[in-house]
Amino acid sequence: MFSDFGILEETCMNIERQWFVGIAGALLSIMAIVAVAFGQAAHIRWDIVSIDSATGILSAGGIASALAEDNSQITMTGSGTFVAPAGGEGTSRAVTGGGTWVTEGSIGSASGTYVVTGLVRWEEAPGTLAGLTDTIGDLADARAGLAILRIAYSDGDRGILVVPCHLGGTPDTVFEGITASKGFVDFWNRVPAMPGVDANFTLFNVE
């Protein structure tokens, strides 16, 4: 009887030991995944930029426009930062920034400010910045890509700001400029960037 009790006690101890090892292993795996995810998270600054064609100086504080179906127009300034999840998967509330907006056309003339409330998606694209003086960051830190941001307008509307950036070597599937939505209006048709015109240029920088 006592020998049976000893066997039972040893069996219970073995089960507890295996349970502890299993839990510890699972926790270590989770911690490793979290560490990798945070290690690969992208810290990105975005800007609607101004480019002086005479001097080649690129700086923050530019404007960009987009058109709705009836050619109503929205013109925006903006800059900010976001932390994109590892691998570009998922959304993020680790955002800052905003800017100003002006509408005109049949939608009505109005203006105000907006703030960024979240990141929907970030995808880096191939491309390099050359031939300009970047006053925002180092040329080596410049990136092409696509950011989709949630924004809140000062008049109570909400929407999406889409910021693509096309640099040297970026595929032509990526355009330069912005599109945006405001309430139920989609300003889907970007006003294209044109050489010599200081408007509709964007840039990302790794921080």
TADA-V935584 format. One record per backbone hydrogen bond with DSSP energy under -0.5 kcal/mol. CO is the residue of the C=O (numbers start at 0). NH is the residue of the N-H. E is the energy in kcal/mol with one decimal. If there is no record, write none. Layout:
CO/NH/E + CO/NH/E
This chain:
0/4/-2.1 + 1/5/-2.1 + 2/6/-2.1 + 3/7/-2.4 + 4/8/-2.7 + 5/9/-2.4 + 6/10/-2.3 + 7/11/-2.3 + 8/12/-2.1 + 9/13/-2.2 + 10/14/-2.1 + 11/15/-2.5 + 12/16/-2.3 + 13/17/-2.5 + 14/18/-2.5 + 15/19/-2.4 + 16/20/-2.4 + 17/21/-2.4 + 18/22/-2.4 + 19/23/-2.7 + 20/24/-2.4 + 21/25/-2.2 + 22/26/-2.5 + 23/27/-2.3 + 24/28/-2.1 + 25/29/-2.3 + 26/30/-2.5 + 27/31/-2.1 + 28/32/-2.2 + 29/33/-2.5 + 30/34/-2.4 + 31/35/-2.4 + 32/36/-2.6 + 33/37/-2.7 + 34/38/-2.2 + 35/39/-1.6 + 36/40/-0.6 + 37/40/-0.6 + 40/42/-0.5 + 41/43/-0.7 + 41/83/-2.8 + 42/206/-3.0 + 43/81/-2.4 + 44/204/-2.4 + 45/79/-2.0 + 46/48/-0.7 + 46/202/-2.0 + 47/60/-0.8 + 47/61/-2.1 + 48/200/-0.6 + 49/58/-2.6 + 50/52/-0.9 + 51/55/-3.0 + 51/56/-0.6 + 55/57/-0.5 + 55/132/-3.2 + 56/51/-2.4 + 57/134/-2.5 + 58/49/-3.1 + 62/199/-3.1 + 62/200/-0.5 + 63/75/-3.1 + 64/190/-2.2 + 65/73/-2.4 + 66/188/-2.4 + 67/70/-1.9 + 71/67/-3.0 + 72/103/-1.9 + 73/65/-2.0 + 74/101/-1.7 + 75/63/-1.9 + 77/47/-2.5 + 78/97/-1.9 + 79/45/-2.5 + 80/95/-2.3 + 81/43/-2.7 + 81/83/-0.6 + 83/41/-1.6 + 84/87/-2.1 + 85/88/-1.1 + 91/118/-3.5 + 92/94/-2.1 + 93/82/-1.7 + 95/80/-0.8 + 96/115/-2.5 + 97/78/-1.8 + 98/113/-2.2 + 99/76/-1.8 + 100/111/-2.0 + 101/74/-2.6 + 102/109/-1.3 + 103/72/-2.6 + 104/107/-2.0 + 107/109/-0.6 + 109/102/-2.7 + 111/100/-2.2 + 112/153/-2.5 + 113/98/-1.9 + 114/151/-2.6 + 117/119/-0.5 + 117/149/-3.0 + 118/91/-2.0 + 120/147/-2.6 + 122/145/-2.5 + 124/143/-0.7 + 127/129/-0.5 + 127/167/-1.7 + 131/133/-0.7 + 132/57/-3.2 + 132/134/-0.7 + 137/140/-1.5 + 138/141/-1.2 + 140/205/-2.6 + 142/203/-1.3 + 143/124/-2.1 + 144/164/-2.3 + 145/122/-2.4 + 146/148/-0.5 + 146/162/-3.2 + 147/119/-3.1 + 147/120/-1.4 + 148/160/-2.8 + 149/116/-2.6 + 149/117/-1.2 + 150/158/-2.2 + 151/114/-2.1 + 152/155/-1.7 + 156/152/-3.0 + 157/182/-2.6 + 158/150/-2.5 + 159/161/-0.5 + 159/180/-2.3 + 160/148/-3.0 + 160/162/-0.6 + 161/163/-0.6 + 161/178/-1.6 + 162/146/-2.3 + 163/176/-1.0 + 164/144/-1.5 + 164/166/-0.5 + 166/169/-2.1 + 167/127/-2.3 + 170/173/-2.0 + 172/174/-0.6 + 175/192/-0.7 + 176/163/-0.9 + 178/161/-2.9 + 179/186/-2.8 + 181/184/-2.0 + 184/181/-2.8 + 184/186/-0.7 + 185/187/-1.7 + 186/179/-1.6 + 187/189/-0.9 + 188/66/-3.0 + 189/191/-0.6 + 193/196/-2.0 + 195/197/-0.5 + 196/198/-2.1 + 200/48/-1.9 + 202/46/-2.0 + 203/142/-2.7 + 204/44/-3.0
